[in-house]
């Protein structure tokens, strides 16, 4: 949820210095940094959060269940 909240806050108040927003960015930025190297922000649009959420979704729905079935869990 941290990624989604950071996205919404960046639309509403892009230069926000709220401590809660800062904490959420500290949590989500390490997750999105590798994706920003693949797809850098273009024209003020950052597609890294969308790619990060897609990869997390694929991991949770496809990869992890197959790993658990393979180890017999």
N, C-alpha and C positions, 0 to 999 in steps of 0.2 A: 504493500500500500504506500510505502514511502515514495516510490517512483511516481505514482499517480498524483499524490499530494504535491510533490515538487513541480510536476507539470502544470497543475492547476494554479499554484501560487505564482509560477513564472508568467502565466498569462495575466493574472489579476494584478500582481504587484512585483514586476520583474526586479526591482532594486530593493527588495525587502531585506532588512537586517534584523528580523525577528529571531530570537535565539532558538525557537522551535524549528523554524525554517532552516536555520543554519545546521541544526542537528540532523534534520532529514536529508539535507544535502551531503553532510558528512557520511551518512549511511548509504545513500544511493549513488553518489559520484564514483566510488571505487567499482561499483557494479557496472556503471555505464562507460567508464573510461576506455575499456577495450573496444567497445562498439563505436565510440567517438573516433577512434583511430581508423576503423573500417569505413565509417560514414561520417565525415566531419560536418559540423553545422553549416548549412548553406542558406544564405540570404535570411538569416535570423530564424531559420527552422532547424530544429535539432531532432533528427530521426532516431538517435541512439536510444531514447527511452522506449520507443515502439519496438525496435529490434531487440532490446533487452527483455521486454515483457514477452515477446514472441518466443525467444529462446528459453526463458523460464517456463513458459507454458508447455513447450515441446518436451523439456526435461521432465516436468511433473506428470504429463499425460502419456508419454511414450517411453522415455528412457528409464525412469525409475521403476514403473510397474514391471518392465521386462527384466530389470536387474533383480527385483524381489522374487519374480517367478523363477529366475535362473538359480538363485541361491536357496529356493525352497521356502520362502517366507511368505 
